[in-house]
Amino acid sequence: MNPHDPLADAATPDADTIPAVTELASAARELAGAVRALAEHAPHDPDALLTAEQLGDLLRLSPRTLKEQAAAGLIPHRRFGKHYRFSREDAAEIVRLARKTPAPQGQGKRSGFRAA
């Protein structure tokens, strides 16, 4: 046993462990890429407000959907005349709401929004 190698005591991975580790590594890479993409689009000022277009790019939602949901009072937002703006807290709440909203069942009309 090598005292400098923390994995020296680990059991040899079996056939079930390797695909799980590969899947976990893939998910970690995907998450890291998403975080980098968000960081590139994040405003430099943490208090800056995002437009519906900017928030739509981040959340992979249509700006039109965001504006319609905001106009209906279904999602948090700020309104300046006819312009909709969204804070970071608004974006976090929209994601939380999207996770709570069940996906539409059947082949009826699409309504609401879903998390990307």
Secondary structure in CASP SS format (residue, H / E / C, confidence):
PFRMAT SS
TARGET T0000
AUTHOR 0000-0000-0000
METHOD secondary structure of the structure
MODEL  1
M C 1.00
N C 1.00
P C 1.00
H C 1.00
D C 1.00
P C 1.00
L C 1.00
A C 1.00
D C 1.00
A C 1.00
A C 1.00
T C 1.00
P C 1.00
D C 1.00
A C 1.00
D C 1.00
T H 1.00
I H 1.00
P H 1.00
A H 1.00
V H 1.00
T H 1.00
E H 1.00
L H 1.00
A H 1.00
S H 1.00
A H 1.00
A H 1.00
R H 1.00
E H 1.00
L H 1.00
A H 1.00
G H 1.00
A H 1.00
V H 1.00
R H 1.00
A H 1.00
L H 1.00
A H 1.00
E H 1.00
H H 1.00
A C 1.00
P C 1.00
H C 1.00
D C 1.00
P C 1.00
D C 1.00
A C 1.00
L C 1.00
L E 1.00
T E 1.00
A H 1.00
E H 1.00
Q H 1.00
L H 1.00
G H 1.00
D H 1.00
L H 1.00
L H 1.00
R C 1.00
L C 1.00
S C 1.00
P H 1.00
R H 1.00
T H 1.00
L H 1.00
K H 1.00
E H 1.00
Q H 1.00
A H 1.00
A H 1.00
A C 1.00
G C 1.00
L C 1.00
I C 1.00
P C 1.00
H C 1.00
R E 1.00
R E 1.00
F E 1.00
G C 1.00
K C 1.00
H E 1.00
Y E 1.00
R E 1.00
F E 1.00
S C 1.00
R H 1.00
E H 1.00
D H 1.00
A H 1.00
A H 1.00
E H 1.00
I H 1.00
V H 1.00
R H 1.00
L H 1.00
A H 1.00
R H 1.00
K H 1.00
T C 1.00
P C 1.00
A C 1.00
P C 1.00
Q C 1.00
G C 1.00
Q C 1.00
G C 1.00
K C 1.00
R C 1.00
S C 1.00
G C 1.00
F C 1.00
R C 1.00
A C 1.00
A C 1.00
END
